[in-house]
Amino acid sequence: MSRAKMDFAEGIFRFNFKVCVLGDGGVGKTAIIQHLLGKAFTPNYLLTIGTDISTFQLQHNGKNLHLQLWDMAGQTRFDVVRNLYFSGARAGVLVFDLTRETSLHSLTKWKEEIFSHSQRKVPLLILGNKSDLDGSHFSYLDPVDNFIQDVEEEYYDEYENNELHIPFYTTSAQTGDNILKAFDSLGHILLTYQKQTSAIPKIPLE
């Protein structure tokens, strides 16, 4: 392979990111992705069967980032299938339901799964979904802050000169509130992670 072709191929890989979207069933993962892709919000809940894969191109700091979004089913009966899809993940989006406190408690489980199966403490973005149902929200700020603090301590243990942080946004898949803003922040932490780990495989010359 010529140097020009090698640089081109490496450049394509450099800005392609596998992102696992995780959370309990019914928190709105699929609806968030649908909004991100410009599809209409569907009020009827449709069970994700196993895993859906979508692609989204994000422009951040003059770079075109290609996100491959893996929408993991939250139901326990898909556990065996779902665990096959963590390999190669370069980030995780953890989603909980602002009206369902148990879905927030589950974030620890989802974090541990992606860290374990991707074999690295990858960047995380946290979304508290269903902000449009503000009259039904539980008190989530302190638990989220504590969770973020704990995970960021794990980053400091994992990476020398750590620069990773965990963005948190409340979102609404119905109104679209904060979804694009949240994924733009994901672009920032992906580039930070890439710089921090320099985890780009070398392509051998022919």
C-alpha positions as CSV (number, residue, x, y, z in Angstrom):
1,M,0.0,0.0,0.0
2,S,1.4,3.4,-0.9
3,R,2.0,6.1,1.7
4,A,-0.8,8.2,0.3
5,K,-3.3,5.3,0.4
6,M,-2.1,4.4,3.9
7,D,-2.7,8.0,5.1
8,F,-6.1,8.1,3.5
9,A,-7.2,4.7,5.0
10,E,-5.8,5.7,8.4
11,G,-7.7,9.0,8.2
12,I,-10.9,7.3,7.5
13,F,-10.5,5.0,10.5
14,R,-9.4,7.8,12.8
15,F,-12.7,9.6,12.6
16,N,-15.0,6.5,12.7
17,F,-16.3,5.7,16.2
18,K,-18.4,2.8,17.4
19,V,-20.7,4.2,20.1
20,C,-22.9,1.9,22.3
21,V,-26.2,3.5,23.4
22,L,-27.1,1.8,26.7
23,G,-29.9,1.9,29.3
24,D,-32.8,0.0,30.6
25,G,-35.7,-0.8,28.4
26,G,-38.1,2.0,27.7
27,V,-35.8,4.9,28.7
28,G,-35.9,6.3,25.1
29,K,-32.7,5.2,23.5
30,T,-34.2,4.4,20.1
31,A,-36.3,7.6,20.1
32,I,-33.2,9.7,20.8
33,I,-31.4,8.1,17.9
34,Q,-34.4,8.6,15.7
35,H,-34.5,12.3,16.5
36,L,-30.8,12.6,15.9
37,L,-31.3,11.1,12.5
38,G,-34.2,13.4,11.7
39,K,-36.9,10.8,12.0
40,A,-40.3,11.6,13.5
41,F,-40.9,10.9,17.2
42,T,-43.0,7.8,17.7
43,P,-45.1,7.9,20.9
44,N,-45.7,4.1,20.9
45,Y,-42.8,2.2,22.4
46,L,-41.3,-0.3,20.0
47,L,-39.1,-3.0,21.6
48,T,-35.6,-3.1,20.1
49,I,-34.9,-6.6,19.0
50,G,-31.3,-7.3,19.9
51,T,-29.3,-4.4,18.4
52,D,-30.1,-1.7,15.8
53,I,-27.1,0.0,14.1
54,S,-27.3,3.5,12.7
55,T,-24.7,6.0,11.4
56,F,-24.6,9.7,12.1
57,Q,-22.1,12.2,10.7
58,L,-21.1,14.9,13.2
59,Q,-19.0,18.0,12.5
60,H,-16.9,19.1,15.4
61,N,-14.0,21.5,15.4
62,G,-13.7,21.3,11.6
63,K,-13.6,17.5,11.6
64,N,-16.2,15.1,10.2
65,L,-16.8,12.4,12.8
66,H,-18.7,9.2,11.7
67,L,-20.6,7.8,14.6
68,Q,-21.8,4.2,14.4
69,L,-24.6,4.1,16.9
70,W,-25.3,0.6,18.4
71,D,-28.7,0.7,20.1
72,M,-28.6,-2.1,22.6
73,A,-31.8,-3.7,23.9
74,G,-32.3,-3.1,27.6
75,Q,-34.3,-6.2,28.4
76,T,-32.5,-8.9,30.2
77,R,-33.6,-11.6,27.8
78,F,-31.3,-10.0,25.2
79,D,-28.2,-10.2,27.5
80,V,-26.4,-13.0,25.7
81,V,-26.9,-11.3,22.3
82,R,-26.1,-7.8,23.5
83,N,-22.7,-8.7,25.1
84,L,-21.3,-9.7,21.7
85,Y,-21.5,-6.1,20.5
86,F,-19.3,-4.2,23.0
87,S,-16.0,-5.2,21.4
88,G,-14.4,-2.2,19.7
89,A,-16.6,0.4,21.4
90,R,-14.9,3.8,21.6
91,A,-17.6,5.5,23.7
92,G,-20.9,4.8,25.5
93,V,-24.1,6.9,25.8
94,L,-25.8,6.0,29.1
95,V,-29.5,6.9,29.1
96,F,-31.9,6.9,32.0
97,D,-35.5,7.9,32.4
98,L,-36.0,11.1,34.5
99,T,-39.4,9.7,35.7
100,R,-38.0,6.2,36.7
101,E,-35.4,6.2,39.5
102,T,-34.5,2.5,39.0
103,S,-33.2,3.3,35.5
104,L,-30.7,5.7,37.0
105,H,-29.5,3.1,39.5
106,S,-28.8,0.8,36.5
107,L,-26.2,3.1,35.0
108,T,-23.5,1.5,37.2
109,K,-24.3,-1.9,35.6
110,W,-24.2,-0.5,32.1
111,K,-20.9,1.4,32.8
112,E,-19.3,-1.8,34.1
113,E,-20.5,-3.8,31.1
114,I,-19.0,-1.4,28.5
115,F,-15.8,-1.0,30.5
116,S,-15.4,-4.7,30.8
117,H,-16.3,-5.8,27.3
118,S,-14.4,-3.0,25.5
119,Q,-11.4,-3.7,27.8
120,R,-10.8,0.0,28.4
121,K,-12.5,2.8,30.3
122,V,-14.0,4.5,27.3
123,P,-15.6,8.0,27.3
124,L,-19.2,8.2,28.5
125,L,-22.1,10.7,27.9
126,I,-25.0,10.6,30.3
127,L,-28.5,11.5,29.2
128,G,-31.5,11.9,31.5
129,N,-34.4,11.5,29.0
130,K,-38.1,12.6,29.1
131,S,-37.4,16.2,30.3
132,D,-40.7,17.2,28.8
133,L,-42.4,15.2,31.6
134,D,-41.1,17.7,34.2
135,G,-43.9,17.2,36.7
136,S,-43.0,13.5,37.2
137,H,-39.2,13.8,37.8
138,F,-37.5,12.4,40.8
139,S,-34.5,14.0,42.5
140,Y,-31.7,13.0,40.2
141,L,-29.0,15.7,40.4
142,D,-27.0,14.5,43.4
143,P,-27.0,10.8,42.4
144,V,-25.8,11.8,38.9
145,D,-23.1,14.0,40.3
146,N,-21.9,11.2,42.6
147,F,-21.9,8.7,39.7
148,I,-19.9,11.1,37.5
149,Q,-17.4,11.8,40.2
150,D,-16.8,8.1,40.8
151,V,-16.3,7.3,37.1
152,E,-14.0,10.3,36.6
153,E,-11.9,9.0,39.4
154,E,-11.6,5.7,37.5
155,Y,-10.4,7.7,34.5
156,Y,-7.7,9.3,36.6
157,D,-6.6,5.8,37.7
158,E,-6.6,4.6,34.1
159,Y,-5.0,7.4,32.2
160,E,-1.9,9.5,32.9
161,N,-2.6,13.2,32.6
162,N,-6.4,12.4,32.2
163,E,-8.4,15.0,30.3
164,L,-11.7,13.1,30.1
165,H,-14.8,14.3,31.7
166,I,-18.4,13.1,31.5
167,P,-21.0,15.4,30.1
168,F,-24.6,15.2,31.4
169,Y,-27.7,16.5,29.7
170,T,-31.4,16.3,30.2
171,T,-33.1,15.5,26.9
172,S,-36.4,15.0,25.4
173,A,-36.9,12.6,22.4
174,Q,-40.3,14.2,21.9
175,T,-39.2,17.8,21.6
176,G,-35.5,17.2,20.7
177,D,-34.3,19.4,23.6
178,N,-30.5,19.1,24.0
179,I,-30.0,16.1,21.8
180,L,-27.8,17.7,19.2
181,K,-26.0,19.7,21.9
182,A,-25.3,16.5,23.8
183,F,-23.9,14.6,20.8
184,D,-21.7,17.6,19.9
185,S,-20.2,17.2,23.4
186,L,-19.7,13.5,22.6
187,G,-17.7,14.6,19.6
188,H,-15.4,16.6,21.8
189,I,-14.8,13.8,24.3
190,L,-14.2,11.3,21.5
191,L,-11.4,13.5,20.1
192,T,-10.0,14.0,23.6
193,Y,-10.0,10.2,24.1
194,Q,-8.3,9.7,20.7
195,K,-5.6,12.1,21.5
196,Q,-5.2,10.7,25.0
197,T,-4.9,7.1,24.1
198,S,-3.4,7.4,20.6
199,A,-5.3,4.2,19.9
200,I,-5.0,4.2,16.1
201,P,-3.7,0.9,14.7
202,K,-0.8,1.1,12.2
203,I,-1.6,-0.1,8.7
204,P,1.3,-2.1,7.3
205,L,2.9,-1.1,4.0
206,E,2.8,-3.7,1.2
